[in-house]
Amino acid sequence: MWIATVGNIDWPSKPGLPTAKQKEELTSLLDLARRLNLNAVVFQVRTGCDALYASKLEPWSEYLTGRMGTPPQPAWDPLAFAIQEAHERGLELHAWFNPYRARYHQALSPVSPDHVSRTRPDLTVKYGRFLWLDPGNPASREHTLQVVRDVVRRYDVDGIHIDDYFYPYPERTEGAGSGNSGLVPFPDSASWNRYRRDGGNLDLSDWRRENVNILVRDLGAAIHNEKPWVKFGVSPFGIWRPGSPPGIKGLDQHELLFADVRKWLREGLADYMAPQLYWPERQEGQRFSRLLDWWAQENTAGRHLWPGLNSADIGKTRTAGEILWQVKRIGDHPKSDGILFWNASSLKDDRGALARELLRGPFARKALVPACPWLGGTTPAAPGLSVTREKSGMLRARVSGTPDDPPSSVVVQSLDDTGWKTQILPGVTQEFLIAKGTRGRFPAEVRVRMVGRTGFEGAPAVWRSNP
């Protein structure tokens, strides 16, 4: 699930809360994810060239403390805390960045002196109510790359995630009708003219798209150069272009956001794509199943396709039953193996009893995060395993792995008088208990496997009960 911090959508519930309350709210969301058998959270750490973590490159976020640039008191690092707490619960944590937005329109405080709009005003432009890094300025791209590299280097994140804000969604002039004639032009004439003076020969639209292509390619390379196992994910708008597939209508992100997501899919530039398929099946011009099939068809590089679903609109434009139907449709699809929920609050509030129905049905059991074999990595060795009988009638198992190659998960399979049972435990697990079967007998066999950071499952360590 996405945990949005911009505008205090999901966390923290309001800015300026005491540190203890912020921690309590964050652990409550992670507990929710564990309770619902989710296996990852996408945690927003950069809303507009700010930071919800300790950074020397960008100021503390105003959504944390109420004032941009002001550190939390008592001091703490939300990202480091979230990673540790997530891993203890068996959850991956993907750090979510807005790559170009420099200032959200719902400002809570003045811009701090260490914000990029003050330190490097040449990198930013104003468009509508927002401030943006200019994608056409190579120094803007390098700034974002530096921020992401810093996080990958210093934090044990499992993934880096960017959303659908590339060039901004277009603003319209007052009184403008539909079509492109009333759109406010993006103010990038200075960088465009510099590109042309330096000999560039692309037209304006192609040049803008190539600026975004370069960022996406460079982000993937920078992340994997730092830590090859860290996934790179993109969550674009759910329609590539109107008419693709036939009958689909809506915003043309290829021409207006300058995001050529089909190219990224076909070239495998991201380890997973999470298109925002936020429409119901009955909405003919944006029919969910038709769009899901299109994204799967275009994914010729065979990367992961984990669509985003709009559970936040339950009770407004859709029902929980519609979301459950979409979950099942994705689960049955041969080329899609995951789901992201927008957003955490909708699951926390259990809108339309969605959370309860997920646990009764498709999320009744925990699942491993799908493997990313193209990222490489080694197959974990069989762990050390010792098993003792407790006076309580339980088996206590202790496992040990390789200290310099910690697993992402521990898979435990036990054979009792009712058959095989499987548990997926956090990678930090060192010991666990196994109950007797329904007939009061200890399991005849226990198998324990380690799962590596890129998803490879290792050989099992095996314990067998004495006859």
Residue, then its C-alpha position, 0 to 999 in steps of 0.5 A: m500500500w502507498i503511505a502518502t505524506v504530502g498534505n498529511i494524506d496518510w501519515p502523519s495525521k497532522p504536522g507537528l505531532p510529538t515524535a512519540k505520536q508520529k512513531e505510534e501512527l507509523t507503526s500502526l500503519l505497518d501493523l495494518a499492512r502485516r495484519l492484512n498479509l501485505n508484503a510491502v509498503v511504498f512510503q513517501v519520503r520526498t513530496g517536493c524537494d524536501a525530506l522525511y529523513a535526515s538529509k544534507l541535500e534537502p530540508w526537513s518536510e513541513y508535513l512532518t514538523g509544520r515548518m520546512g527545514t525544522p528538524p523533529q524534536p526529539a530528534w528521529d529519522p522516520l525513514a530509518f525507523a520505518i525500514q527497521e519496523a517494516h523489516e521486523r514485520g516481514l514487509e519490504l519498504h520502498a522509498w517514494f520520491n516525487p522526481y520533479r515537483a519542487r513545492y506543493h501548492q498546499a504550503l504550510s510554512p515559508v520556504s526554508p533557506d536550504h530549499v532548492s528554490r533558494t539555493r539553486p533558483d535557476l533549477t526551478v520554474k513556477y507553473g500554476r500553483f506549483l513550483w517545479l524542477d525544470p526537466g530540461n535542465p540537466a542540473s535538475r536531473e542531477h540534483t534528483l539523482q544525487v538525492v536518490r543515490d544518497v538514500v540508496r547508499r545510506y538506508d536499507v531500502d528494498g525499492i525506490h519508487i517514483d509516481d506519475y508527476f513528470y512534466p506537470y499535469p497541464e493547467r488551463t487558461e480561465g474559460a478554456g474549453s476542452g482540447n489542447s488550445g487552452l493549455v498553459p504552456f510549461p515555462d521551459s523556454a530558457s532550457w529549450n533555447r539552450y538545447r537548440r543553441d547547443g545543436g539539438n535537433l529534436d522537436l519540443s515534444d520529443w525533446r521533453r520526452e527524451n529529458v524524462n527518458i534520460l531521468v528514468r534510465d539514469l535512476g535505474a542505473a544509479i540505484h543498481n550501481e549502488k545496490p543491485w538488489v534494490k528494485f526500481g518502480v514507476s507508477p505512471f498514469g494508467i493510460w499511455r495514449p487515447g486509442s491504446p487500446p482501441g476505445i480508450k479515452g482520456l489524458d494523453q500522457h505521451e503528449l502532455l506529461f511527456a512520459d513514454v511509458r510504453k517505451w519504458l515497458r518494452e525496454g525494461l527500464a523499471d523493475y516493476m510498473a504500477p500503472q494507476l488503473y483507477w477506473p471501474e469496469r463500467q467506465e467504457g472509455q477507461r475500462f479496467s480490464r481493457l487497460l490491464d490487458w494492454w499493459a500486460q501485452e506491452n510488457t515484452a521485457g517481462r518485468h513485474l506488472w503490479p497495477g495500482l487500485n483506487s480503494a480511496d474512492i470506495g463510497k464515492t465512485r466505486t464499491a469495495g466489491e468493484i475493488l475485490w473484483q479487480v483484485k481477482r482479475i489481476g490475480d487470475h491474469p497470467k502476466s500480472d503478479g501484484i497489486l498496490f492500493w491507493n491508499a493506506s487510509s482506505l485500508k485503515d478505515d476498512r472502507g466498504a469492509l474491503a480489508r475484512e473481505l481481502l482477508r477472507g478471500p485473496f489475502a487469506r495467506k501471506a505471499l512472497v514478493p515476486a522474484c526479480p531474477w534479472l537483478g542477479g544475486t546468489t541463491p542462499a545457502a541452507p541455514g543452520l537449524s536446531v529444533t528442541r521440544e518445549k515443555s509447553g508442547m511446542l517445537r522451538a526452532r532456531v535458524s542462522g544464516t550468513p551474517d553478510d547476506p541477510p535474507s529478505s524472508v524465511v520460509v518454514q514448511s512443517l508436515d503434521d498429521t493434517g499435511w504440509k503447512t507453510q509460514i513466511l516469516p521476516g528475514v530477521t527471524q532467528e527463532f520461532l515456535i511450531a505447534k503440534g498437529t490437531r491429533g497432538r503429535f509433533p510435526a514429522e518434518v520441518r523444512v526452512r529456506m532462506v529467500g535472498r534480496t532478489g527473491f531466490e529461494g535457497a535449499p532447505a535445512v531439514w529436521r525430522s522427528n525421531p520415530 
